[in-house]
């Protein structure tokens, strides 16, 4: 392998890296992908979005079965946590092996080890057994993703104080779980363990949950989660975490000042966000510039200030989402191949996979107000949607924001069942600069959840039918 010269070396085998490697191979490039984990798919597939979604689905089924009397489902329901976690692990293993199969199919060389850019055009790899390889390439793509952001003064031991990784494999259902951070990761994992029987308390520094979300949606989301049993302590600053062999105590005090409060639990989950992972790459030594947040600076073609070195995904600016990284990767390698790769960062959908789900694309109402944009609002509740009524999942609504004059859709926000699937319709419509009238006049299947999108579009003009 040291004698092989590549067109592209990708450092990192996560969603951005492996997708970029495959697309580059499709374009005729000779490609190697360097991944130190020994398992492709990155954080997302191994210890992130995929295992968490497996747990979310299993826990949803468990809760539905427990409360299935209204559907005629009766009898005692019990939990086999070991089997539930084993299924999650099986899903991950099968998918990682699937990526290895795609690499073989597309003739991408998979190199297991830690990669470091020795100089432009050269990547040194240290393999798990301590051997060294030197790979040579025309271009290098940094796709090393992100890591958990630490909380100053708090040690994550993955025993009593856990990160999202540890929270995926707790050895037992906690009686009490404290979550530090009311973002997507904390709320999803909190929902899992709440359904399985834990008493969940979420401590958040800000005065609201999911701060990037449309305010109206965020407030409704919090009310629904509270109704489900999750407790929120907002505008609270964590001042200390003390762990023992048996439990953990999280101390927090009001941000505005006041009396501190202790929260005793079986486990504490630190979920305050993620940060770019760039250590060990040798970026400083070769002069690759980083921004004030430690992200790799790139131009409109994903190239750094050093010729031949590119970067994508969580390691550069933009939303830290797997699908954004995938689009980055495809656009970057297509640009290398002389094509016109492009990613519209204004239309990257975001989803929270709780029950109900929350999904959005485009601008929030607060953003439009801050930009002095004149807009109209159309809303439709799932309570008035026939399919949601048949499912018994009627919490939430669809909200569409459109230009007051042109009617172009600027933002779509959904809180409700299968919101993550439904948001794709909105993203496509907005990519082609559709108006709310365009969506309203598109025939939607009945009875189905996405009729709520059509009705919300009708509501923009004050002519919803079913409310």
ZAMARGU-4260 file (C-alpha; in steps of 0.2 Angstrom, whole numbers, plus 5000, padded with zeros to 4 digits):
<rodrens>
0) 5000/5000/5000 | 5015/5012/5003 | 5019/5010/4984 | 5001/5016/4979 | 4998/5034/4974
5) 4980/5040/4976 | 4970/5053/4968 | 4961/5056/4985 | 4965/5051/5003 | 4950/5053/5015
10) 4954/5054/5033 | 4939/5049/5043 | 4926/5035/5039 | 4910/5044/5045 | 4895/5049/5035
15) 4905/5063/5026 | 4921/5053/5024 | 4914/5036/5018 | 4901/5045/5006 | 4915/5056/4999
20) 4926/5041/4996 | 4912/5031/4987 | 4907/5046/4976 | 4925/5050/4972 | 4928/5031/4966
25) 4912/5033/4956 | 4920/5048/4947 | 4935/5037/4943 | 4947/5042/4956 | 4959/5030/4965
30) 4954/5032/4983 | 4959/5027/5001 | 4949/5030/5017 | 4959/5031/5033 | 4949/5027/5049
35) 4956/5024/5066 | 4940/5017/5074 | 4942/5000/5065 | 4923/5002/5061 | 4916/5013/5047
40) 4902/5025/5049 | 4910/5037/5062 | 4901/5043/5077 | 4884/5043/5069 | 4884/5025/5065
45) 4894/5018/5079 | 4889/5028/5095 | 4877/5042/5088 | 4862/5043/5077 | 4860/5025/5072
50) 4861/5016/5089 | 4851/5030/5097 | 4837/5028/5084 | 4837/5010/5087 | 4834/5013/5106
55) 4821/5026/5102 | 4811/5014/5092 | 4812/5000/5104 | 4807/5011/5119 | 4793/5018/5109
60) 4786/5000/5106 | 4788/4996/5124 | 4779/5012/5129 | 4765/5009/5116 | 4763/4991/5122
65) 4762/4996/5141 | 4748/5008/5136 | 4739/4998/5123 | 4723/4995/5132 | 4713/5007/5120
70) 4719/4997/5106 | 4714/4981/5114 | 4731/4976/5118 | 4731/4969/5136 | 4742/4959/5147
75) 4758/4962/5157 | 4773/4969/5148 | 4790/4967/5154 | 4807/4974/5148 | 4822/4963/5143
80) 4835/4977/5143 | 4849/4965/5138 | 4840/4960/5122 | 4835/4978/5118 | 4853/4983/5119
85) 4859/4968/5109 | 4847/4972/5095 | 4854/4990/5095 | 4872/4983/5093 | 4867/4971/5080
90) 4860/4985/5069 | 4876/4994/5071 | 4887/4979/5066 | 4877/4975/5051 | 4877/4993/5044
95) 4896/4995/5047 | 4899/4979/5038 | 4888/4985/5024 | 4899/5000/5022 | 4914/4989/5020
100) 4905/4980/5007 | 4901/4996/4998 | 4920/5000/4999 | 4924/4984/4991 | 4911/4986/4977
105) 4918/5003/4973 | 4936/4998/4975 | 4940/5010/4989 | 4955/5005/5000 | 4950/5004/5018
110) 4965/5008/5029 | 4963/5005/5048 | 4974/5017/5058 | 4977/5035/5064 | 4980/5047/5050
115) 4991/5063/5050 | 4995/5074/5036 | 5014/5074/5035 | 5014/5087/5021 | 5003/5092/5007
120) 5000/5076/4997 | 5006/5064/5010 | 4997/5055/5024 | 5006/5045/5038 | 4996/5031/5045
125) 4999/5023/5062 | 4991/5006/5062 | 4983/4998/5078 | 4999/4986/5079 | 5010/5001/5079
130) 5016/5000/5061 | 5018/5015/5050 | 5012/5018/5032 | 5015/5033/5021 | 5001/5036/5008
135) 5003/5048/4994 | 4989/5057/4985 | 4985/5072/4974 | 4971/5078/4986 | 4968/5075/5005
140) 4950/5077/5012 | 4949/5079/5031 | 4933/5071/5037 | 4937/5068/5055 | 4920/5074/5062
145) 4917/5080/5080 | 4918/5074/5098 | 4908/5077/5114 | 4911/5094/5121 | 4917/5093/5139
150) 4910/5102/5154 | 4923/5111/5163 | 4927/5103/5180 | 4917/5088/5176 | 4925/5071/5173
155) 4916/5059/5161 | 4920/5042/5167 | 4907/5033/5157 | 4902/5024/5173 | 4891/5036/5183
160) 4895/5052/5173 | 4892/5047/5155 | 4893/5055/5138 | 4880/5051/5124 | 4891/5035/5121
165) 4889/5029/5139 | 4871/5033/5139 | 4868/5021/5124 | 4873/5006/5135 | 4868/5009/5153
170) 4869/4992/5162 | 4852/4995/5170 | 4837/5006/5169 | 4841/5020/5181 | 4828/5025/5194
175) 4834/5043/5191 | 4844/5051/5177 | 4850/5069/5177 | 4854/5076/5160 | 4865/5092/5158
180) 4860/5100/5142 | 4842/5102/5134 | 4848/5100/5116 | 4844/5086/5103 | 4855/5073/5110
185) 4850/5075/5128 | 4832/5075/5124 | 4832/5060/5113 | 4842/5049/5126 | 4832/5056/5140
190) 4816/5051/5131 | 4823/5033/5129 | 4827/5030/5147 | 4811/5039/5153 | 4800/5027/5142
195) 4810/5012/5150 | 4806/5018/5167 | 4818/5032/5173 | 4814/5048/5181 | 4822/5061/5170
200) 4827/5079/5175 | 4835/5090/5162 | 4846/5105/5168 | 4849/5118/5155 | 4859/5134/5156
205) 4848/5144/5144 | 4830/5149/5148 | 4823/5137/5135 | 4826/5120/5127 | 4832/5117/5109
210) 4838/5136/5107 | 4840/5135/5088 | 4822/5130/5086 | 4807/5141/5081 | 4801/5148/5098
215) 4783/5143/5096 | 4788/5125/5092 | 4801/5124/5106 | 4788/5129/5119 | 4775/5117/5113
220) 4789/5103/5113 | 4793/5107/5131 | 4775/5106/5136 | 4773/5089/5127 | 4789/5082/5135
225) 4784/5088/5152 | 4767/5080/5150 | 4777/5064/5146 | 4786/5065/5163 | 4802/5074/5159
230) 4806/5088/5172 | 4816/5104/5166 | 4827/5115/5176 | 4830/5130/5165 | 4842/5145/5167
235) 4852/5134/5179 | 4871/5133/5179 | 4879/5117/5184 | 4892/5120/5198 | 4898/5103/5202
240) 4896/5084/5199 | 4901/5072/5212 | 4901/5053/5208 | 4902/5038/5219 | 4901/5019/5215
245) 4883/5020/5218 | 4876/5037/5212 | 4880/5054/5207 | 4875/5071/5214 | 4874/5086/5202
250) 4874/5103/5209 | 4866/5118/5200 | 4862/5136/5204 | 4851/5149/5195 | 4860/5158/5181
255) 4853/5175/5188 | 4859/5170/5205 | 4851/5162/5220 | 4851/5146/5230 | 4860/5131/5224
260) 4851/5114/5222 | 4857/5096/5222 | 4850/5083/5211 | 4854/5065/5216 | 4853/5052/5203
265) 4860/5035/5197 | 4868/5042/5182 | 4872/5060/5175 | 4873/5062/5156 | 4883/5077/5150
270) 4876/5083/5133 | 4881/5101/5131 | 4886/5099/5112 | 4900/5093/5101 | 4916/5101/5095
275) 4927/5098/5079 | 4940/5084/5081 | 4956/5090/5073 | 4970/5084/5086 | 4984/5073/5079
280) 4981/5078/5061 | 4996/5089/5060 | 4986/5104/5054 | 4996/5117/5063 | 5013/5110/5057
285) 5008/5112/5039 | 4999/5129/5041 | 4981/5124/5039 | 4970/5138/5046 | 4957/5136/5060
290) 4944/5148/5065 | 4940/5154/5083 | 4930/5139/5087 | 4943/5127/5081 | 4935/5123/5064
295) 4945/5121/5048 | 4943/5136/5037 | 4938/5132/5019 | 4933/5141/5004 | 4917/5139/4993
300) 4925/5123/4986 | 4929/5115/5003 | 4948/5119/5000 | 4958/5125/5015 | 4972/5138/5013
305) 4984/5124/5009 | 4982/5118/4991 | 4976/5101/4989 | 4969/5099/5007 | 4950/5100/5009
310) 4939/5098/5024 | 4920/5094/5026 | 4907/5089/5039 | 4907/5093/5057 | 4925/5099/5056
315) 4920/5114/5046 | 4907/5128/5049 | 4889/5124/5047 | 4876/5112/5056 | 4884/5097/5064
320) 4873/5084/5055 | 4877/5068/5047 | 4867/5072/5031 | 4875/5089/5030 | 4892/5080/5030
325) 4887/5068/5017 | 4882/5083/5005 | 4898/5092/5009 | 4908/5076/5004 | 4899/5074/4988
330) 4900/5092/4983 | 4919/5092/4988 | 4924/5077/4977 | 4913/5083/4963 | 4922/5099/4963
335) 4938/5090/4963 | 4932/5081/4947 | 4928/5097/4938 | 4910/5097/4942 | 4899/5110/4951
340) 4897/5103/4968 | 4885/5113/4979 | 4877/5113/4996 | 4862/5125/5001 | 4865/5127/5019
345) 4849/5137/5021 | 4839/5121/5017 | 4848/5108/5028 | 4833/5099/5038 | 4835/5096/5056
350) 4826/5083/5066 | 4823/5078/5084 | 4818/5060/5085 | 4808/5060/5100 | 4789/5055/5101
355) 4782/5066/5093 | 4796/5071/5082 | 4802/5089/5078 | 4808/5094/5061 | 4812/5110/5053
360) 4820/5117/5037 | 4823/5136/5033 | 4820/5151/5043 | 4812/5152/5060 | 4799/5166/5064
365) 4812/5174/5076 | 4825/5175/5061 | 4812/5183/5049 | 4808/5196/5062 | 4826/5200/5065
370) 4828/5202/5047 | 4813/5213/5045 | 4805/5202/5033 | 4786/5203/5030 | 4779/5186/5032
375) 4763/5176/5033 | 4760/5161/5045 | 4749/5146/5041 | 4747/5132/5055 | 4737/5116/5056
380) 4736/5105/5071 | 4738/5086/5070 | 4722/5085/5081 | 4712/5089/5065 | 4722/5076/5054
385) 4712/5060/5052 | 4728/5049/5051 | 4735/5056/5067 | 4718/5053/5075 | 4718/5035/5069
390) 4736/5033/5076 | 4732/5041/5093 | 4746/5053/5090 | 4738/5070/5089 | 4751/5081/5098
395) 4759/5095/5088 | 4756/5105/5072 | 4763/5110/5055 | 4769/5129/5054 | 4773/5137/5037
400) 4781/5154/5035 | 4779/5162/5018 | 4784/5179/5011 | 4769/5192/5013 | 4770/5198/4995
405) 4778/5184/4984 | 4771/5169/4995 | 4788/5160/4993 | 4790/5148/5008 | 4804/5153/5020
410) 4802/5140/5033 | 4793/5125/5038 | 4792/5118/5056 | 4783/5102/5061 | 4781/5094/5078
415) 4771/5078/5077 | 4772/5060/5071 | 4784/5056/5058 | 4789/5074/5056 | 4807/5069/5051
420) 4800/5060/5035 | 4787/5074/5031 | 4800/5088/5031 | 4808/5081/5015 | 4793/5087/5006
425) 4796/5105/5012 | 4814/5104/5009 | 4811/5099/4990 | 4798/5113/4988 | 4809/5126/4996
430) 4824/5120/4985 | 4814/5125/4970 | 4807/5141/4978 | 4789/5135/4979 | 4775/5146/4986
435) 4763/5140/4999 | 4750/5141/4985 | 4761/5128/4976 | 4761/5116/4991 | 4742/5119/4994
440) 4738/5115/4976 | 4748/5099/4976 | 4737/5083/4979 | 4741/5074/4995 | 4736/5056/4998
445) 4722/5053/5011 | 4721/5048/5025 | 4739/5053/5028 | 4750/5064/5040 | 4757/5075/5026
450) 4739/5082/5023 | 4744/5093/5038 | 4757/5101/5027 | 4744/5105/5013 | 4732/5111/5026
455) 4745/5123/5034 | 4749/5129/5016 | 4731/5133/5014 | 4731/5141/5031 | 4744/5154/5025
460) 4730/5161/5014 | 4717/5158/5028 | 4708/5144/5018 | 4712/5128/5028 | 4698/5116/5025
465) 4698/5105/5041 | 4699/5118/5054
</rodrens>
